Amino acid sequence: MDLASFISAIVSAAAGIYSVGLTGERSIDIDLTFQPNQIVRVRSSSTSTALGNGTLTISRDSELTLAYITVHAPIEVRAGALLTLEGVVF
């Protein structure tokens, strides 16, 4: 899934499993709220990819996995949500 389609799917609030692999130096600077029954995975090939200025909100009954990425964005994990971090730099 390309980045634009990935973001569109998340913003639509539709339940599902969404995964995106990022390469190179990229920055995602948008507020994203992961809705109930969204399982989201973001993996980068290097920590030069960043989640920048937007806030990430993980709602009840949703999951977010971040792998090998730099996070500058604030992350709000609500009760009943799951956040998994692998090789993440803050």
C-alpha positions in Angstrom: 0.0 0.0 0.0 1.4 3.4 -0.9 1.5 6.2 1.7 -1.4 8.3 0.3 -3.7 5.2 0.2 -2.6 4.2 3.7 -3.4 7.6 5.1 -6.7 7.8 3.3 -7.7 4.4 4.7 -6.8 5.4 8.2 -8.7 8.7 7.9 -11.8 6.9 6.5 -12.1 5.2 10.0 -12.9 1.9 8.3 -12.1 -1.2 10.3 -9.3 -3.3 8.9 -5.6 -4.2 8.9 -3.4 -1.5 7.3 0.3 -1.8 6.7 2.8 0.4 5.0 6.5 0.1 4.5 8.5 3.4 4.1 11.9 3.9 2.5 14.2 6.8 2.5 14.0 10.1 4.3 10.3 10.9 4.7 8.4 12.8 7.3 4.7 12.3 8.1 3.3 15.5 9.6 -0.4 14.9 10.0 -2.7 14.2 12.9 -3.9 10.6 12.8 -6.5 8.9 14.9 -6.6 5.1 14.8 -10.3 4.1 15.3 -11.7 1.0 17.0 -10.9 -2.2 15.0 -8.1 -0.7 13.0 -4.9 -2.6 13.2 -2.1 -0.4 11.8 1.6 -1.3 11.1 4.2 1.2 10.0 7.6 -0.1 9.2 10.6 1.8 7.8 13.8 0.7 6.3 15.7 3.1 8.5 15.2 5.5 11.3 15.7 8.4 8.9 11.9 8.2 8.3 10.1 10.3 10.9 6.6 10.7 12.3 6.8 14.5 12.7 4.5 17.1 14.0 1.1 15.5 13.9 -0.4 13.8 17.0 -1.0 10.0 16.9 -4.1 9.0 18.8 -4.7 5.2 19.4 -8.4 4.7 20.3 -9.9 1.9 22.3 -9.8 -1.5 20.5 -7.2 -0.3 18.0 -3.6 -1.3 17.5 -0.5 0.6 16.3 2.8 -1.0 15.6 5.8 1.2 14.7 9.1 -0.4 13.6 12.5 1.2 12.8 11.2 4.8 12.6 12.0 8.1 14.4 9.0 9.5 16.3 8.8 13.3 17.1 5.0 13.3 17.3 3.2 13.0 20.5 1.4 9.6 20.9 -1.8 9.3 22.9 -2.7 5.8 23.9 -6.3 5.5 25.2 -7.6 2.8 27.5 -8.1 -0.5 25.7 -5.6 0.4 22.9 -2.3 -1.3 22.1 1.0 0.3 21.0 3.9 -1.9 20.0 7.4 -0.3 19.3 10.3 -2.1 17.7 13.6 -0.3 17.0 11.9 3.1 17.4 13.9 6.3 18.2 12.3 9.2 20.1 
